Amino acid sequence: MKKYRFMLIGCGRISKNHIAAAAANRDMMELAAVCDPVLEKAERKADDCMQAAGYRPKVYADYHKALAELELDCCSIATESGYHAQIALDCIRAGKNVLVEKPMALSTRDAQLMLSEAKAHHVTVGVCHQNRFNAPVQQLHKALENGRFGKLVSGTARILWNRSMPYYEQAPWRGTWAQDGGTLMNQCIHGIDLLQWSLGGEPDTIMAMTGNYLRDIEAEDFGSILIRFKNGAIGIVEGTACVYPKNLEETLSVFGESGAAVIGGLAVNRIQTWNFASPAAQDAEVEKLAGTDPKDVYGSGHNSLYKNYIEAIDSHTSPLVSGEEGIKGMKIILAAYKSQKTGLPVKFDDLDFSTLDMSHEDVRVN
Ligand SMILES: NC(=O)c1ccc[n+]([C@@H]2O[C@H](COP(=O)([O-])OP(=O)(O)OC[C@H]3O[C@@H](n4cnc5c(N)ncnc54)[C@H](O)[C@@H]3O)[C@@H](O)[C@H]2O)c1
């Protein structure tokens, strides 16, 4: 396999996972450039890459310049969420594959445009939902694919975390409608992606109640969502940035007529319940999973996600978290916002909504 040449656009907090992934996958990729308008941040990442992977990428302040000057195969986008769509479109239109941090965009129109432009330019979009690669989550999916749950009834995603005011003050784009959304869009989207993926992947109707209880931000710091899937199963989301005094757990549960699985821990990394009507060879593998909590809630799934993305491009197949997959969690959350705004259930397929449509909503709960 040839070595794929990447540029990392955005050298903030999550960029360390991208550097680690570049190092872990050095046999199949090279980080040709790192880019950030705050040049010191890009320089620091280039140094980090030197340490981790043994080479120093070029440093750019302007990704347009890098796109014009360098031979690149892929661009990874890790800027503020509100910039993802425009940067992705620029890269796609320059013929580059795009691996974008979650959420892929903040509006259904932008996300759909990214997908249609990628198709037109024959490039692949991937979205960073790295928790799909957690070993317990992969086991859950094997059980689903093998039909071990029987008829699916329900599932839950519970994201019970704490994001304090200093977290928001550190990066003022967080919690704004223009650049981020609230805790559902920022923190809970991974759990929501796992829930929709586990319950059939075809949401039908969404109802939600959200609110801002404790944090001085525009968007919600708590959200509850009900999702009816086309196969009849119901997904329940409880997402909060307000758990006192620190992150408690992120848990995914799936319940069917002949199976029940609960994966908890700090970030869906620990199998807590694994009950099936009929035993299978995989049960022994599940028993061996240590399920230790990751160092931070981002986990280390970026390494596997990059590997899967590069292999998919190389073999002209779809990555596990393609753009078509990545759009679903984002769309469920936008539907939840619309439901909060209108007080009505929202149909998933027809949705046309943006976080900006919430700009004039007061979601504060006094
Ligand atoms: N997958 C995950 O688990 C995970 C975790 C944290 C954050 N994220 C996502 O990653 C993204 C970044 O989050 P963060 O916490 O690292 O933010 P951050 O504010 O720490 O970093 C964003 C960086 O992007 C840079 N940037 C802005 N415009 C740019 C441009 N035009 N070109 C290049 N760089 C530019 C900023 O200068 C900043 O350094 C967000 O979309 C967030 O939702 C994902």
PDBQT file of the ligand as one rigid body, heavy atoms in Angstrom, charges set to zero:
ROOT
HETATM    1  N1  LIG A 401     -13.561  13.056  18.496  1.00  0.00    +0.000 N 
HETATM    2  C1  LIG A 401     -13.551  13.556  19.728  1.00  0.00    +0.000 C 
HETATM    3  O1  LIG A 401     -13.695  12.841  20.712  1.00  0.00    +0.000 OA
HETATM    4  C2  LIG A 401     -13.383  15.026  19.922  1.00  0.00    +0.000 A 
HETATM    5  C3  LIG A 401     -12.951  15.516  21.155  1.00  0.00    +0.000 A 
HETATM    6  C4  LIG A 401     -12.758  16.898  21.293  1.00  0.00    +0.000 A 
HETATM    7  C5  LIG A 401     -13.057  17.752  20.248  1.00  0.00    +0.000 A 
HETATM    8  N2  LIG A 401     -13.548  17.233  19.079  1.00  0.00    +0.000 N 
HETATM    9  C6  LIG A 401     -13.908  18.126  17.955  1.00  0.00    +0.000 C 
HETATM   10  O2  LIG A 401     -12.712  18.627  17.392  1.00  0.00    +0.000 OA
HETATM   11  C7  LIG A 401     -12.891  19.964  16.975  1.00  0.00    +0.000 C 
HETATM   12  C8  LIG A 401     -11.835  20.833  17.661  1.00  0.00    +0.000 C 
HETATM   13  O3  LIG A 401     -12.025  20.810  19.045  1.00  0.00    +0.000 OA
HETATM   14  P1  LIG A 401     -10.862  21.283  20.038  1.00  0.00    +0.000 P 
HETATM   15  O4  LIG A 401     -11.352  21.056  21.403  1.00  0.00    +0.000 OA
HETATM   16  O5  LIG A 401      -9.570  20.684  19.612  1.00  0.00    +0.000 OA
HETATM   17  O6  LIG A 401     -10.857  22.862  19.717  1.00  0.00    +0.000 OA
HETATM   18  P2  LIG A 401      -9.730  23.935  19.989  1.00  0.00    +0.000 P 
HETATM   19  O7  LIG A 401     -10.406  25.240  20.114  1.00  0.00    +0.000 OA
HETATM   20  O8  LIG A 401      -8.829  23.465  21.076  1.00  0.00    +0.000 OA
HETATM   21  O9  LIG A 401      -8.885  23.887  18.623  1.00  0.00    +0.000 OA
HETATM   22  C9  LIG A 401      -9.358  24.339  17.377  1.00  0.00    +0.000 C 
HETATM   23  C10 LIG A 401      -8.145  24.817  16.581  1.00  0.00    +0.000 C 
HETATM   24  O10 LIG A 401      -8.506  25.072  15.217  1.00  0.00    +0.000 OA
HETATM   25  C11 LIG A 401      -7.767  26.196  14.798  1.00  0.00    +0.000 C 
HETATM   26  N3  LIG A 401      -8.344  26.768  13.572  1.00  0.00    +0.000 N 
HETATM   27  C12 LIG A 401      -9.380  27.631  13.451  1.00  0.00    +0.000 A 
HETATM   28  N4  LIG A 401      -9.552  27.980  12.153  1.00  0.00    +0.000 NA
HETATM   29  C13 LIG A 401      -8.609  27.316  11.450  1.00  0.00    +0.000 A 
HETATM   30  C14 LIG A 401      -8.266  27.276  10.080  1.00  0.00    +0.000 A 
HETATM   31  N5  LIG A 401      -8.919  27.983   9.165  1.00  0.00    +0.000 N 
HETATM   32  N6  LIG A 401      -7.226  26.511   9.687  1.00  0.00    +0.000 NA
HETATM   33  C15 LIG A 401      -6.537  25.785  10.596  1.00  0.00    +0.000 A 
HETATM   34  N7  LIG A 401      -6.823  25.784  11.926  1.00  0.00    +0.000 NA
HETATM   35  C16 LIG A 401      -7.841  26.547  12.337  1.00  0.00    +0.000 A 
HETATM   36  C17 LIG A 401      -7.799  27.118  15.990  1.00  0.00    +0.000 C 
HETATM   37  O11 LIG A 401      -6.809  28.137  15.907  1.00  0.00    +0.000 OA
HETATM   38  C18 LIG A 401      -7.559  26.132  17.128  1.00  0.00    +0.000 C 
HETATM   39  O12 LIG A 401      -6.185  25.968  17.392  1.00  0.00    +0.000 OA
HETATM   40  C19 LIG A 401     -14.326  20.342  17.339  1.00  0.00    +0.000 C 
HETATM   41  O13 LIG A 401     -15.127  20.180  16.196  1.00  0.00    +0.000 OA
HETATM   42  C20 LIG A 401     -14.711  19.334  18.393  1.00  0.00    +0.000 C 
HETATM   43  O14 LIG A 401     -16.092  19.053  18.404  1.00  0.00    +0.000 OA
HETATM   44  C21 LIG A 401     -13.678  15.898  18.901  1.00  0.00    +0.000 A 
ENDROOT
TORSDOF 0
